[in-house]
């Protein structure tokens, strides 16, 4: 497995954890934008850890 595959596996795991807790509350198109994706991943991690609530498009944009 190369680092790209490992990184994508981490993204998938993060999204799965987030979705199981909150459902999906943001547009999947945000994952296509590298800047939005990075912010989205940070916000999802914070939500999973209980530091914030569900993530919306407005939080990312």
Secondary structure, DSSP 8 states (H G I E B T S, - for coil): --HHHHHHHHHHHHHHHHHHHH---S-GGGGGSHHHHHHHHHHHHHHHTTSS----HHHH-
